[in-house]
Amino acid sequence: MVIGTHCLLYPLNLMRILWLNSEEVRTQKFRDRYGNMLLEVHTLRNSAAKYYHPMSLIRRILYVLIPTFFYKYQFL
């Protein structure tokens, strides 16, 4: 239960950090602190590109959770 809660709250917390610090995303200080989250993401092209990492985590979690919860319902 704790692991599942952490898996859901982690990407949401990353999105909150990016939303609250939207002006500082392009600074070197922010990239030094949260560098892995923005690795190879071009924030200059699109302002929503900074959310790529958290959204991909949510997509992967849903990819695992949907078959896990609906394994009895084969029509889904």
Distance bins in CASP14 RR format, pairs under 12 A and 6 or more apart:
PFRMAT RR
TARGET T0000
AUTHOR 0000-0000-0000
RMODE 2
METHOD distances of the structure
MODEL  1
1 7 0 0 0 0 0 1 0 0 0 0 0
1 8 0 0 0 0 0 1 0 0 0 0 0
2 8 0 0 0 0 0 1 0 0 0 0 0
2 9 0 0 0 0 0 1 0 0 0 0 0
3 9 0 0 0 0 0 1 0 0 0 0 0
3 10 0 0 0 0 0 1 0 0 0 0 0
3 61 0 0 0 0 0 1 0 0 0 0 0
4 10 0 0 0 0 1 0 0 0 0 0 0
4 11 0 0 0 0 0 1 0 0 0 0 0
4 61 0 0 0 0 1 0 0 0 0 0 0
4 64 0 0 0 0 0 1 0 0 0 0 0
4 65 0 0 0 0 1 0 0 0 0 0 0
4 68 0 0 0 0 0 1 0 0 0 0 0
5 12 0 0 0 0 0 1 0 0 0 0 0
5 13 0 0 0 0 0 1 0 0 0 0 0
5 61 0 0 0 0 0 1 0 0 0 0 0
6 12 0 0 0 0 0 1 0 0 0 0 0
6 13 0 0 0 0 1 0 0 0 0 0 0
6 57 0 0 0 0 0 1 0 0 0 0 0
6 61 0 0 0 0 0 1 0 0 0 0 0
7 13 0 0 0 0 0 1 0 0 0 0 0
7 57 0 0 0 0 1 0 0 0 0 0 0
7 58 0 0 0 0 1 0 0 0 0 0 0
7 60 0 0 0 0 1 0 0 0 0 0 0
7 61 1 0 1 0 0 0 0 0 0 0 0
7 62 0 0 0 0 0 1 0 0 0 0 0
7 64 0 0 0 0 1 0 0 0 0 0 0
7 65 0 0 0 0 1 0 0 0 0 0 0
7 68 0 0 0 0 0 1 0 0 0 0 0
8 14 0 0 0 0 0 1 0 0 0 0 0
8 15 0 0 0 0 0 1 0 0 0 0 0
8 54 0 0 0 0 0 1 0 0 0 0 0
8 57 0 0 0 0 1 0 0 0 0 0 0
8 58 0 0 0 0 1 0 0 0 0 0 0
8 60 0 0 0 0 0 1 0 0 0 0 0
8 61 1 0 0 1 0 0 0 0 0 0 0
8 62 0 0 0 0 1 0 0 0 0 0 0
8 64 0 0 0 0 0 1 0 0 0 0 0
8 65 0 0 0 0 1 0 0 0 0 0 0
9 15 0 0 0 0 0 1 0 0 0 0 0
9 16 0 0 0 0 1 0 0 0 0 0 0
9 54 0 0 0 0 0 1 0 0 0 0 0
9 57 0 0 0 0 0 1 0 0 0 0 0
9 58 0 0 0 0 0 1 0 0 0 0 0
9 61 0 0 0 0 0 1 0 0 0 0 0
10 16 0 0 0 0 0 1 0 0 0 0 0
10 17 0 0 0 0 0 1 0 0 0 0 0
10 37 0 0 0 0 0 1 0 0 0 0 0
10 53 0 0 0 0 0 1 0 0 0 0 0
10 54 0 0 0 0 1 0 0 0 0 0 0
10 57 1 0 0 1 0 0 0 0 0 0 0
10 58 0 0 0 0 1 0 0 0 0 0 0
10 60 0 0 0 0 0 1 0 0 0 0 0
10 61 0 0 0 0 1 0 0 0 0 0 0
11 17 0 0 0 0 0 1 0 0 0 0 0
11 18 0 0 0 0 0 1 0 0 0 0 0
11 37 0 0 0 0 0 1 0 0 0 0 0
11 51 0 0 0 0 1 0 0 0 0 0 0
11 52 0 0 0 0 0 1 0 0 0 0 0
11 53 0 0 0 0 1 0 0 0 0 0 0
11 54 1 0 1 0 0 0 0 0 0 0 0
11 55 1 0 0 1 0 0 0 0 0 0 0
11 56 0 0 0 0 1 0 0 0 0 0 0
11 57 1 0 1 0 0 0 0 0 0 0 0
11 58 1 0 1 0 0 0 0 0 0 0 0
11 59 0 0 0 0 1 0 0 0 0 0 0
11 60 0 0 0 0 1 0 0 0 0 0 0
11 61 1 0 0 1 0 0 0 0 0 0 0
11 62 0 0 0 0 0 1 0 0 0 0 0
12 18 0 0 0 0 0 1 0 0 0 0 0
12 19 0 0 0 0 0 1 0 0 0 0 0
12 51 0 0 0 0 0 1 0 0 0 0 0
12 54 1 0 0 1 0 0 0 0 0 0 0
12 55 0 0 0 0 0 1 0 0 0 0 0
12 57 0 0 0 0 1 0 0 0 0 0 0
12 58 0 0 0 0 1 0 0 0 0 0 0
12 61 0 0 0 0 0 1 0 0 0 0 0
13 19 0 0 0 0 0 1 0 0 0 0 0
13 20 0 0 0 0 0 1 0 0 0 0 0
13 34 0 0 0 0 0 1 0 0 0 0 0
13 37 0 0 0 0 0 1 0 0 0 0 0
13 53 0 0 0 0 0 1 0 0 0 0 0
13 54 0 0 0 0 1 0 0 0 0 0 0
13 57 0 0 0 0 0 1 0 0 0 0 0
13 58 0 0 0 0 0 1 0 0 0 0 0
14 20 0 0 0 0 0 1 0 0 0 0 0
14 21 0 0 0 0 0 1 0 0 0 0 0
14 34 0 0 0 0 1 0 0 0 0 0 0
14 35 0 0 0 0 0 1 0 0 0 0 0
14 36 0 0 0 0 0 1 0 0 0 0 0
14 37 1 0 0 1 0 0 0 0 0 0 0
14 38 0 0 0 0 0 1 0 0 0 0 0
14 50 0 0 0 0 1 0 0 0 0 0 0
14 51 0 0 0 0 1 0 0 0 0 0 0
14 52 0 0 0 0 0 1 0 0 0 0 0
14 53 1 0 0 1 0 0 0 0 0 0 0
14 54 1 0 1 0 0 0 0 0 0 0 0
14 55 0 0 0 0 1 0 0 0 0 0 0
14 56 0 0 0 0 0 1 0 0 0 0 0
14 57 1 0 0 1 0 0 0 0 0 0 0
14 58 0 0 0 0 1 0 0 0 0 0 0
15 21 0 0 0 0 0 1 0 0 0 0 0
15 22 0 0 0 0 0 1 0 0 0 0 0
15 37 0 0 0 0 0 1 0 0 0 0 0
15 48 0 0 0 0 0 1 0 0 0 0 0
15 50 0 0 0 0 1 0 0 0 0 0 0
15 51 1 0 0 1 0 0 0 0 0 0 0
15 52 0 0 0 0 0 1 0 0 0 0 0
15 53 0 0 0 0 1 0 0 0 0 0 0
15 54 1 0 1 0 0 0 0 0 0 0 0
15 55 1 0 0 1 0 0 0 0 0 0 0
15 56 0 0 0 0 0 1 0 0 0 0 0
15 57 0 0 0 0 1 0 0 0 0 0 0
15 58 0 0 0 0 1 0 0 0 0 0 0
16 22 0 0 0 0 0 1 0 0 0 0 0
16 51 0 0 0 0 0 1 0 0 0 0 0
16 54 0 0 0 0 1 0 0 0 0 0 0
17 24 0 0 0 0 0 1 0 0 0 0 0
17 25 0 0 0 0 1 0 0 0 0 0 0
17 30 0 0 0 0 1 0 0 0 0 0 0
17 33 0 0 0 0 1 0 0 0 0 0 0
17 34 1 0 0 1 0 0 0 0 0 0 0
17 35 0 0 0 0 0 1 0 0 0 0 0
17 37 0 0 0 0 1 0 0 0 0 0 0
17 38 0 0 0 0 0 1 0 0 0 0 0
17 50 0 0 0 0 0 1 0 0 0 0 0
17 51 0 0 0 0 0 1 0 0 0 0 0
17 53 0 0 0 0 0 1 0 0 0 0 0
17 54 0 0 0 0 1 0 0 0 0 0 0
18 24 0 0 0 0 1 0 0 0 0 0 0
18 25 1 0 0 1 0 0 0 0 0 0 0
18 26 0 0 0 0 0 1 0 0 0 0 0
18 30 0 0 0 0 1 0 0 0 0 0 0
18 34 0 0 0 0 1 0 0 0 0 0 0
18 35 0 0 0 0 0 1 0 0 0 0 0
18 37 1 0 0 1 0 0 0 0 0 0 0
18 38 0 0 0 0 1 0 0 0 0 0 0
18 41 0 0 0 0 0 1 0 0 0 0 0
18 43 0 0 0 0 1 0 0 0 0 0 0
18 47 0 0 0 0 0 1 0 0 0 0 0
18 48 0 0 0 0 0 1 0 0 0 0 0
18 49 0 0 0 0 0 1 0 0 0 0 0
18 50 1 0 1 0 0 0 0 0 0 0 0
18 51 1 0 0 1 0 0 0 0 0 0 0
18 52 0 0 0 0 1 0 0 0 0 0 0
18 53 0 0 0 0 1 0 0 0 0 0 0
18 54 1 0 0 1 0 0 0 0 0 0 0
18 55 0 0 0 0 0 1 0 0 0 0 0
19 25 0 0 0 0 0 1 0 0 0 0 0
19 47 0 0 0 0 0 1 0 0 0 0 0
19 48 0 0 0 0 0 1 0 0 0 0 0
19 50 0 0 0 0 1 0 0 0 0 0 0
19 51 0 0 0 0 1 0 0 0 0 0 0
19 54 0 0 0 0 1 0 0 0 0 0 0
20 30 0 0 0 0 0 1 0 0 0 0 0
20 34 0 0 0 0 0 1 0 0 0 0 0
20 50 0 0 0 0 0 1 0 0 0 0 0
21 27 0 0 0 0 1 0 0 0 0 0 0
21 29 0 0 0 0 0 1 0 0 0 0 0
21 30 1 0 0 1 0 0 0 0 0 0 0
21 31 0 0 0 0 0 1 0 0 0 0 0
21 33 0 0 0 0 1 0 0 0 0 0 0
21 34 0 0 0 0 1 0 0 0 0 0 0
21 37 0 0 0 0 0 1 0 0 0 0 0
21 38 0 0 0 0 0 1 0 0 0 0 0
21 43 0 0 0 0 0 1 0 0 0 0 0
21 50 0 0 0 0 1 0 0 0 0 0 0
22 30 0 0 0 0 0 1 0 0 0 0 0
22 43 0 0 0 0 1 0 0 0 0 0 0
22 47 1 0 0 1 0 0 0 0 0 0 0
22 48 0 0 0 0 0 1 0 0 0 0 0
22 49 0 0 0 0 0 1 0 0 0 0 0
22 50 1 0 0 1 0 0 0 0 0 0 0
22 51 0 0 0 0 0 1 0 0 0 0 0
23 30 0 0 0 0 1 0 0 0 0 0 0
23 43 0 0 0 0 0 1 0 0 0 0 0
23 47 0 0 0 0 0 1 0 0 0 0 0
23 50 0 0 0 0 0 1 0 0 0 0 0
24 30 1 0 1 0 0 0 0 0 0 0 0
24 31 0 0 0 0 1 0 0 0 0 0 0
24 32 0 0 0 0 0 1 0 0 0 0 0
24 33 0 0 0 0 1 0 0 0 0 0 0
24 34 0 0 0 0 1 0 0 0 0 0 0
24 38 0 0 0 0 0 1 0 0 0 0 0
24 43 0 0 0 0 0 1 0 0 0 0 0
24 50 0 0 0 0 0 1 0 0 0 0 0
25 31 0 0 0 0 1 0 0 0 0 0 0
25 33 0 0 0 0 0 1 0 0 0 0 0
25 34 0 0 0 0 1 0 0 0 0 0 0
25 35 0 0 0 0 0 1 0 0 0 0 0
25 37 0 0 0 0 1 0 0 0 0 0 0
25 38 1 0 0 1 0 0 0 0 0 0 0
25 41 0 0 0 0 1 0 0 0 0 0 0
25 42 0 0 0 0 0 1 0 0 0 0 0
25 43 1 0 1 0 0 0 0 0 0 0 0
25 44 0 0 0 0 0 1 0 0 0 0 0
25 46 0 0 0 0 0 1 0 0 0 0 0
25 47 0 0 0 0 1 0 0 0 0 0 0
25 48 0 0 0 0 0 1 0 0 0 0 0
25 49 0 0 0 0 1 0 0 0 0 0 0
25 50 1 0 1 0 0 0 0 0 0 0 0
25 51 0 0 0 0 0 1 0 0 0 0 0
25 52 0 0 0 0 0 1 0 0 0 0 0
25 53 0 0 0 0 0 1 0 0 0 0 0
26 38 0 0 0 0 1 0 0 0 0 0 0
26 41 0 0 0 0 0 1 0 0 0 0 0
26 42 0 0 0 0 0 1 0 0 0 0 0
26 43 1 0 1 0 0 0 0 0 0 0 0
26 44 1 0 0 1 0 0 0 0 0 0 0
26 45 0 0 0 0 0 1 0 0 0 0 0
26 47 0 0 0 0 0 1 0 0 0 0 0
26 49 0 0 0 0 0 1 0 0 0 0 0
26 50 0 0 0 0 1 0 0 0 0 0 0
27 33 0 0 0 0 1 0 0 0 0 0 0
27 34 0 0 0 0 0 1 0 0 0 0 0
27 35 0 0 0 0 0 1 0 0 0 0 0
27 38 0 0 0 0 0 1 0 0 0 0 0
27 43 0 0 0 0 0 1 0 0 0 0 0
28 34 0 0 0 0 0 1 0 0 0 0 0
28 35 0 0 0 0 0 1 0 0 0 0 0
28 38 0 0 0 0 0 1 0 0 0 0 0
29 35 0 0 0 0 0 1 0 0 0 0 0
30 37 0 0 0 0 1 0 0 0 0 0 0
30 38 0 0 0 0 1 0 0 0 0 0 0
30 43 0 0 0 0 0 1 0 0 0 0 0
30 50 0 0 0 0 0 1 0 0 0 0 0
31 37 0 0 0 0 1 0 0 0 0 0 0
31 38 1 0 0 1 0 0 0 0 0 0 0
31 39 0 0 0 0 1 0 0 0 0 0 0
31 40 0 0 0 0 0 1 0 0 0 0 0
31 41 0 0 0 0 0 1 0 0 0 0 0
31 43 0 0 0 0 1 0 0 0 0 0 0
31 50 0 0 0 0 0 1 0 0 0 0 0
32 38 0 0 0 0 0 1 0 0 0 0 0
34 41 0 0 0 0 0 1 0 0 0 0 0
34 43 0 0 0 0 0 1 0 0 0 0 0
34 50 0 0 0 0 1 0 0 0 0 0 0
34 53 0 0 0 0 1 0 0 0 0 0 0
34 54 0 0 0 0 0 1 0 0 0 0 0
35 41 0 0 0 0 1 0 0 0 0 0 0
35 43 0 0 0 0 0 1 0 0 0 0 0
35 50 0 0 0 0 0 1 0 0 0 0 0
35 53 0 0 0 0 0 1 0 0 0 0 0
36 53 0 0 0 0 1 0 0 0 0 0 0
37 43 0 0 0 0 0 1 0 0 0 0 0
37 49 0 0 0 0 0 1 0 0 0 0 0
37 50 0 0 0 0 1 0 0 0 0 0 0
37 51 0 0 0 0 0 1 0 0 0 0 0
37 52 0 0 0 0 1 0 0 0 0 0 0
37 53 1 0 1 0 0 0 0 0 0 0 0
37 54 1 0 0 1 0 0 0 0 0 0 0
37 55 0 0 0 0 0 1 0 0 0 0 0
37 56 0 0 0 0 0 1 0 0 0 0 0
37 57 0 0 0 0 0 1 0 0 0 0 0
38 44 0 0 0 0 0 1 0 0 0 0 0
38 49 0 0 0 0 1 0 0 0 0 0 0
38 50 1 0 0 1 0 0 0 0 0 0 0
38 51 0 0 0 0 0 1 0 0 0 0 0
38 52 0 0 0 0 1 0 0 0 0 0 0
38 53 1 0 0 1 0 0 0 0 0 0 0
38 54 0 0 0 0 0 1 0 0 0 0 0
39 50 0 0 0 0 0 1 0 0 0 0 0
39 52 0 0 0 0 0 1 0 0 0 0 0
39 53 0 0 0 0 1 0 0 0 0 0 0
40 49 0 0 0 0 0 1 0 0 0 0 0
40 52 0 0 0 0 1 0 0 0 0 0 0
40 53 0 0 0 0 1 0 0 0 0 0 0
41 47 0 0 0 0 0 1 0 0 0 0 0
41 48 0 0 0 0 0 1 0 0 0 0 0
41 49 1 0 1 0 0 0 0 0 0 0 0
41 50 1 0 0 1 0 0 0 0 0 0 0
41 51 0 0 0 0 1 0 0 0 0 0 0
41 52 1 0 1 0 0 0 0 0 0 0 0
41 53 1 0 0 1 0 0 0 0 0 0 0
41 54 0 0 0 0 0 1 0 0 0 0 0
41 55 0 0 0 0 0 1 0 0 0 0 0
41 56 0 0 0 0 0 1 0 0 0 0 0
42 48 0 0 0 0 0 1 0 0 0 0 0
42 49 1 0 0 1 0 0 0 0 0 0 0
42 50 0 0 0 0 1 0 0 0 0 0 0
42 52 0 0 0 0 1 0 0 0 0 0 0
43 49 1 0 1 0 0 0 0 0 0 0 0
43 50 1 0 1 0 0 0 0 0 0 0 0
43 51 0 0 0 0 0 1 0 0 0 0 0
43 52 0 0 0 0 1 0 0 0 0 0 0
43 53 0 0 0 0 0 1 0 0 0 0 0
44 50 0 0 0 0 0 1 0 0 0 0 0
45 52 0 0 0 0 0 1 0 0 0 0 0
46 52 0 0 0 0 1 0 0 0 0 0 0
48 54 0 0 0 0 0 1 0 0 0 0 0
48 55 0 0 0 0 1 0 0 0 0 0 0
49 55 0 0 0 0 0 1 0 0 0 0 0
49 56 0 0 0 0 0 1 0 0 0 0 0
51 57 0 0 0 0 0 1 0 0 0 0 0
51 58 0 0 0 0 1 0 0 0 0 0 0
51 59 0 0 0 0 0 1 0 0 0 0 0
52 58 0 0 0 0 0 1 0 0 0 0 0
52 59 0 0 0 0 0 1 0 0 0 0 0
53 59 0 0 0 0 0 1 0 0 0 0 0
53 60 0 0 0 0 0 1 0 0 0 0 0
54 60 0 0 0 0 0 1 0 0 0 0 0
54 61 0 0 0 0 0 1 0 0 0 0 0
55 61 0 0 0 0 0 1 0 0 0 0 0
55 62 0 0 0 0 0 1 0 0 0 0 0
56 62 0 0 0 0 0 1 0 0 0 0 0
56 63 0 0 0 0 0 1 0 0 0 0 0
57 63 0 0 0 0 0 1 0 0 0 0 0
57 64 0 0 0 0 0 1 0 0 0 0 0
58 64 0 0 0 0 0 1 0 0 0 0 0
58 65 0 0 0 0 0 1 0 0 0 0 0
59 65 0 0 0 0 0 1 0 0 0 0 0
59 66 0 0 0 0 0 1 0 0 0 0 0
60 66 0 0 0 0 0 1 0 0 0 0 0
61 67 0 0 0 0 0 1 0 0 0 0 0
61 68 0 0 0 0 0 1 0 0 0 0 0
61 69 0 0 0 0 0 1 0 0 0 0 0
62 68 0 0 0 0 0 1 0 0 0 0 0
62 69 0 0 0 0 0 1 0 0 0 0 0
62 70 0 0 0 0 0 1 0 0 0 0 0
64 70 0 0 0 0 0 1 0 0 0 0 0
64 71 0 0 0 0 0 1 0 0 0 0 0
65 71 0 0 0 0 0 1 0 0 0 0 0
66 73 0 0 0 0 0 1 0 0 0 0 0
66 76 1 0 0 1 0 0 0 0 0 0 0
67 73 0 0 0 0 0 1 0 0 0 0 0
67 74 0 0 0 0 0 1 0 0 0 0 0
67 76 0 0 0 0 1 0 0 0 0 0 0
68 76 0 0 0 0 0 1 0 0 0 0 0
69 76 0 0 0 0 1 0 0 0 0 0 0
70 76 1 0 1 0 0 0 0 0 0 0 0
END
